[in-house]
Amino acid sequence: MSFFGWRTNMNMLGWMSNDLAIDLGTATTLVHVSGEGVVINEPSVVAVEKKTQKTMAIGLEAKRMLGRTPGTIEAIRPMKDGVISDFDIAELMLRHFIRKANGSGFLSSFVHPRVVIGVPSRITQVDQRAVIDSAESAGAREVHLIPEPVAAAIGVGLPITEPCGNMVVDIGGGTTDIAVISLSGIVNSESVNVAGDRMDEVITNHMRRKHGLLIGDHMAERVKKEIGSAYPLGEKKTMMVRGRNLVSGIPQTVVVDDGEIYEALSEPIGIIIDTVKQSLERTLPELAGDIIDRGIVLAGGGSMVAGLDTRLKEETGLPIIIVDDPLTAVVHGLGRLLEESDLRSQIANLSEFAVRR
């Protein structure tokens, strides 16, 4: 049976469910419903009551609680570095999103959809099994995994089924996944646990060291989006950053500029660029020639850091393409696989990522 050889002996409730594509990210989970498109785009966060383990909130509402919860409530991110770090919480989150995607009717709690999930290209078998078990426990009757760079390439319309080299750099929340794809398969790949979350972390550390200011995850992310850059900006930008003074313990506001945030981000950006170079060094000469013509495609939310395309172009000498909506590239690709049977059959050589119940 091929990668997407769906079983035919489905029960009645199975027929009533929707096929789902899930980009289960460290920072964000997106869900695509066959025939409808992306219906869920929410943070991968679950808030639980510590004593009873009762679920208080999931997704956007839970993210608003990060750093703001009383001692009795804990906001948890069940994904770390692109894989599941808390199985029980991940199951709760997946169950919630699957039911939400299937609608709020009476039968939504009983339907069991077929699900395809994007995973890092170099995920271990143990982590693959954790994703599959979590999805099955959350109600999926059939689970398939596909490498995220392949899904991203499909999502942005690259001709991955042709005998030519396509290079994708998918910068998510927990991992940066780099792959060269040809004839529907991954020729070589690199993965590093440096991405959007590490960028937020170095900004937090910078504010602590230079300004003696403790800031939360929300503020660090805002700084990254508003004045963060991978390349010096043409005009100076400043931002008021709020936090708690580490000496006095009193809330404080300081003004930071883009130059110091650029310096703070140099370490994670440098690691990502070095990993891209390593992948290029391992690429076959014929495929390298294709990449010179086609360029490197950037996808994932982390690719939206200002100036990253300019920095990569300067470091590699290759054309760099940032897609229109980098955050949804993976889930759109997974969605196409659900809906296009011809495409599914063309990527049958990815069967090592196919796992069925």
N, C-alpha and C positions, 0 to 999 in steps of 0.2 A: 504494500500500500504506500502511495506517495505521501509527501509531507502533508498536504491538505486533503488526503483521501477521507472525507467525512464518512462516518458510519451511516448506514441506511436503516438500521433497526432501532430508530429513535422512538421513545415513548410519546404519548400524546402531549404531555406538558413540554417535552423537548421541542415539538413542532411549534408550540405557541411562544417560545422564547426567541429573542433576537440574537443573531451572531454578534459578538463583541470583540473589538480590538482595544487592547489596553496598553498604554505606555506607562508602565509602573515605575515612575521616576523617584529619585531620592528626594527631590524638592516638590515635584508636581506630578499628579496622576491625571492622565487624559483618557477618556473613553469614547470610542467611535462605535456607533450603532449602525449595522448594515442597513443601507437605504436611507439613513437619516443624517449621517455625518457625526461630527464631534458634539456630544451632548453633555460631557462633564469635563471641566478643566479646573481642578481644585488642588490645594496643597496636600501633600502626603503627610498629614498630621492627624493624630487621634488624641482627644482629651479624655482621661479616665479619672474616676474617683478612687483614690489610693486604697482606702479601706475595703470597699465593696467591689472594686474593679468594674463598677458600672460605667458604661460609656456615656460621657457628657456631651461630646460634640465630635464631628468628623469633618475634615476638609477645611474650607475657608473659615468657618466659625471656630474651629479648633486652633487654627493658626493665629487668630486674633488673641487667643489665650496665652500663646507662647511668651514667657517672661512676665505674665500678669496674673498667674493663678495663685490662689491661696495654698497653704501647705497641704490641704486635703485633696487637691486636684493636680494631676500631672499631665502636661502636654507632651506627647511622645511622637517622634518621627520613626516609624518602623523600618525605614529603608536607610541603609548606609553604604556609601560607595557603590551604588547601583544594585545592591543585593539586599535580601531580607535580613535584618538584624534582630527583629522581634517577631517570631512566627505568629503568636496569638494576636498581637495588635494588627499585624499585616492582614490576617484573616478577617478580623473585624472590619477593617477598612475596605478590603475587597468585597466583602459581603454587602456592605453599605452601598458601594458604588455600583455593583452588579444589580442590586434591587432597584436602585435609583434609575439606572439606565433602562431597565425593563418596565418602568412605570410604577405607579402607586396603587394599582388595582389590587383586588383580593388575591388574584393568582400570582402576583409578582413575587410573593415569598416562596412559591413552589416551583416556578419554572427553572430550568437548568440549561443555560446557554452554552454554545460552543464558543471558546475564547482563544484568541491568539494574543500573545504577550511579547513585547519587545524586551530583550535582555542584553547585557554587555556581550561583546563578541568573544571575550576570553573568560566567560563565566565558567566556574568549575562545575563538575557533575553534582557535587553536593549542593551547591547553590541553585542549580537547575531544579533539582528535586524539591528544594524548599519552596521555590516559586510555584511549581506544579501542585505540590501538596496543599499549599496555602489557597490556591485558586480552586482546587477541587473541594476543599473543606468549606470554602465560601459559597459553593453551589454550582460551579461549572461542571458540566458532564463530560467535557472534552477539552483538553488544554494543549496548545501548541506554542512553542517558543521560536522566536526568530531573532537573529542578531540585529541590534538597533541600527548600526551603520547601513545594513542592507535595507532595512525598513525606511530609513531616512533617504537613501538613494532612490528608492521607489517613490517615496512621497514627493520628491522634488522633480521627478520625471527623468532621471538619468537612464540611459540605455544599458542597464546592467546585464541584459540577456545577450548582448552583442559581444564579439571578440575584441573588446577594446578596454583600456584601463580607465576606471572611474575612481577617484579618491574622495572620500568623505571624512570630515572631521566633525564628530558629534560631541559637543561640549555640553554636558548636562549639569546636574546639581552636584553629584558625587563623583562622576568619572568622565574622562575624556576618552572617547572611543575613536580610533582611526583605522580605516580599512581601505584597501585597494581591491576593487571588485571587477571581475570580468567573467563573462559567460555564466552569469547567475550565481557565482560563487566568490568567496573571499580568497584572494590570492595571498595576501598577508595582512596582518592586523597588529595593532599596538593598543594597549589600554593602560591608563595611568589614573590613580585615584586623586587627581587634582582637577578641579572644575569650579563651578560657581560657589559652592560652599567654602572651598579653601580661600577663594577671593574674599568672601565675607569675613572669614577668620583672620586673614592678615590685616584687613582694615581694622577689625576690633583690636588686634594686638598693637597696631600702630597708634591708635587713639590712646591706649593704655600707656604705652611707653613714652610717647612724645608729649601728650597733653594731660596725662594722669587722669584720664576720663574713661569710665566704664560705660560702654554702650551695649545695647541689646542687638539681637539678630536682625530685627526689623530695621533699625537705624543703619546698621552696617550695609544691609542690602540696598537701602535708599542711597547711601553715599556712593556705592558702586554704580548704581544706575544713573545717578544725576551728574556726578563729576569724575567717576572712575574712567580710566583709559589705559589702553595698551600701547599708545603712541602719544607723544606730546601733542596737546590740543593747540589749535591755531590761536585761540584767545583764552585769556585767563578766566577761570570759573571759580566761584567760592560758594560755600554752603554752611549754614548754621547747623551744628551737630549738638544734639542734646544727650546728656547722660548724667552720671553721678561722679562727683569728684572723689578720687580714691583716698585723698588725705583728709578732707573735711567731712566727707560723706553727704555733702549737700548737692542737690541737683544743680547742674551747670550747663551753660551753652558756650561753645567755642566755635570760631570760624576757621574752616580749613579750606585749602585751595586744591585745584586739580593736580598741581605739581607734586605735592606730597603724597596724594593718593596714587598717582602714577608710579612713584618710587615704591610705595608699599606693595603694589600689584606686580612689580617686576619679577618677584620670585615665582609665583604660580604661572604667570604668563610665560616666563622663560622655560619652565618645565614643559609646558604644553608645546611650545615651539620646538624644543629639543626632541620631543617625542615624535612630532611630525617629521622632523629631519631624519630620525632613525628609521621611520617607516619608508621614507623616500629612498634611503640608502639600501634598503632590502628589496626594493621594487625591481622587477625584471626590466632590462633595457627597453624592450618593445613597449611595455606598458608605461614606462617612464616617459617615452615619447608621446604617448596619448595624453598623459597628464599635462605635459607642456602645452599641448593644443587646447585641452579642455579645462585645465585649471583645477584647483582644489575647492570643493564645496564645503562651506561651513554651515552646520545646523546645530540645533539645541539652544536653550536659553542663554547659556554661557557665552555663545558666540556673538551676543549682542553688545558686549563691552565695546565702547567707542574705540575706534582705531585699530582693532584687532586685525582686520583685513589688511590695512596698510602695513602693519608690523610684519605680518606673515609674508606679504608680497616682498617686502624689503629683505627679509631673512632668507627666503627661498628663491626669489626671482621668478616665481610662477604667478599666473593669474589667480586671483582669489574671488570666489563668488559667494556672497551671503544671500540666502534665499529670502523670499518675501516674508515668510512667517516661520522663523527657525524653530520656535517652540513646538509647533505642531507637525513638523516634517515627519517624525517617526510615526505618530499615530495616523497620519494621512496615508503613509505607506502601508501600515498594517491594515487600514481600512480598505485600501485597494486590493490587497490580497484576499480579504474576505469576499469581495464583490466581483473579482475578475478570475474566473476559473482558468482561463488560458495562462494568465500570469502565474497562478498557483502551480500549474503543471510545469512551467518553465524553470521553477526554482526547486525542483524535486531533489537536486543534489545537496540541498541543505537539510537532508533528512536526519542528520545527527542532532538537530535541534527539535525534532518532532517527537513528542511523547504523548501517548494516548492512554486512556484509562483501560 
